[in-house]
Amino acid sequence: MTPVLQTRGLTRRYGRTTAVAGVDLDVAQGEIFGLVGPNGAGKTTTLRMLATLLVPSDGDARILGHSVRREPDTVRRLIGYMPDTFGVYDDMRVWEYLDFFARCHGIPAARRKRLVGDLLELVDLSHKRDDYVEALSRGMQQRLCLAHALVHEPPLLLLDEPASGLDPRARVELRELLRELRSMGKTIVISSHILPELEELCTAVAIIDHGRLLASGRVDEIQGRFRRGTVARASVLGDAEALAAAARWFAVQPEATGVEILPDGRLELALRGDDASAAALLARAVGAGIRVAAFAPAASDLEELFLQITEAAAPGPREEAVA
Amino acid sequence: MSTTPTPMAAPQPTSGEGPRPGRALRAFGIGIGAVGSKELRGRMRGRRAFAILTIYLLLLSAFAFGIYAYLRQQATLEAEGLFRDGAINGVAEMALSADIGHAIFSGLLLVLTLMVLVLAPAFTTGAISLEREKQTIDLLVTTPLSTLGMVIGKLLSALTYVFLLILASVPLMAIVFVFGGVGPEDLLRAYVVLFATAFGMGAIGLFISALTRRTQTATVVTLIVVLAITIGSAAVHELWTVLGTQSAKTQSGFIPVQRSDRAPVAILWLNPFVGDMDLICTTAPGGYDRDTCDYVAAVTGTPFFSTPRTNECPDGAPCAQPAFADDVVGGFVKAVAKEAVVAPGFPGALGDEPVADDVPAQQALPSFGFPRDTFWPQSVMAFVVVGIVLTLLSAQLVAPTRRFRLRRGTVPDGATWGTQAAVTASDAHPSLSGDLPRVPADAPLPTEEVTP
């Protein structure tokens, strides 16, 4: 596991407010690393520091061993950056756009033509080659911007909210594209506040809130460390009386910390323990004669985890959560 | 992966890119080339650029013809008058031809200066703020381009079009040779002034663009600055001079008796019209172009020789002393003393060009002379220096990480990063340990369909 990206004590202050407070990250080669946090958590600031657009107030980040503070020029050759909001030049065609950035990276004219063709093929924009960039749809501009970040074959991609503003289909396409890039050996750091989108994609995540790193690591690793319980939803066959009886039965079980009957006639159970204890509870419920038709976690794992971690961190000192 | 620091690779060698100065120079060159050509392509795209050029040349031609037609009419009237008075009209015609040439030269020079004053900053004032507004600047800055190269590329592409417009006027300007009165070297001087003005004004627009976040602000600020250094500077200079002059009432009215402090010429260096007037004055076929020469003399403190009329000082008394010590506004110079002509330290002694040396020497009159090249070379130098300085500052303003500022914060030392395992790390991933990533010439990217 070669760390492609490392940050140590990465901090950025704007006057008195601290946008990013001492973030330590390690991203290994070939990972798709998700930077998760609510809006304003410091994700964009972190990525902008990694992209050499902001100087850290404190700490440093190294990309393949090169400091973003001391060697921004070298770092710029190693990263492909896609900002969360970006504009496009008017008066420019799609191929000219890519050709321009390839030229900025010093790629000779003879190689640019082929490179632009290959990149347009990769992001599925070959048919838009001669269109004006500003006339492209949002999803297409997003893909074009991703292609622009690839012109110099960077080993590390920094993508800031790449899926924001995309329709579900474009999102699926983007996910496919990122997997494709990962299979090409790229390391990808991707930020998002939409958790389900990252859950399927990321090999590791870092959860950030108020500029602090709350947790980082593989999704299941974090789950193991932070899981205090899950929320499950159960559908019970039978009339309202049977439902009430089932609710009373669940309420006295040791695994359940809370039971609620939802308006749609399902039960919401707050459970403690891991999946094994949930399975045991389900087995006992069936054994007790409750006709359970469905029993499943209420929210996606990551979303729930995220809520738990940020809630846990909110009142007390955050260092505990990080440790 | 956990959050605890793990050993990491040492900095990968960057041998493939050559020595640092070479790399920086390359990034600079690429910046000029890539950004310049992109901007120029955008500017020249479509018919707009050529339509503007055509309309501009038509207007300029119409203006030149207007001057010609007007002066021709004047000349005809004057010739008729002279003929009626029994004068030899041929002499008058000859002089009038040179007058027409000079008038066309002056008129075109002033119009071209106005064009440069308006267009050069207008083309650069959006150069950087527009990138900020459209949020394209981040994409540009994260490329390895040098910001100086980028900024110069933008300035050059904007100036190329202005230079094109200036050069397109050369054939029209050359019409003055048909009438005479202005020589090729005068035209050359005029174009040097125009190009320097375009560069300086373009750099001013660029700098303001780099300074502001919004193009609208940049446009307004640029407009104010351009007005300030043209009209404003003239007004300040005038006011300063007036405040520094003491007048005394005599029989013939108020005359300046003492000048405690002349306003510095430097105020007007960035006013291209003063440079123009310097050129217009010194090319006047009549020997002394009253209005412009008076003004230039007042500004630069350089006395010009007018046709001496009397040997009297303005207050009517015979003059014992030369009238144009530096306490007299040039426009007031009526009497000229011989000693002053040869006086050393004469401000415009360099390049003196006597144009009327056929004046009989035995007369108690000085030889007529025009101190040439006194003001406009200073103006040109000022524009070039201001242009260079502002371009360098703009590059600093665009760079996100290299602004002049005190280094803040602490950088983690080597131990924190764990450089110990550098060897193992690069052994494990030899593909990453060598050169910087490059696109192999014969290795195309995967081209399978990525969307279902």
Interface residues (C-beta under 8 A of the other chain):
Chain A: M1 T2 P3 V4 Q6 R8 G9 T11 D24 L25 D26 V27 A28 Q29 R48 A51 T52 L53 L54 V55 P56 S57 D58 G59 D60 R62 L64 G65 H66 S67 R69 R70 E71 P72 D73 T74 R76 R77 L78 I79 Y81 P83 T85 F86 G87 V88 Y89 D90 D91 M92 E96 F100 F101 R103 C104 H105 G106 I107 R111 R114 L115 D118 L119 E121 L122 V123 D124 C145 H148 L150 H152 E153 P154 P155 E173 E176 L177 E180 M184 G185 A204 L213 A215 S216 G217 R218 E221 V322
Chain B: M1 S2 T3 P5 T6 M8 A9 A10 P11 Q12 T14 R23 A24 R26 A27 I30 G31 G33 A34 V35 K38 R41 G42 R45 E133 K134 Q135 T136 D138 L139 L140 V141 T142 T143 P144 L145 P400 T401 R402 R408 G409 T410 V411 P412 T416 W417 A422 A425 S426 A428 H429 S431 L432 L436 P437 R438 V439 A441 P444 L445 P446 T447 E448 E449 V450 T451 P452
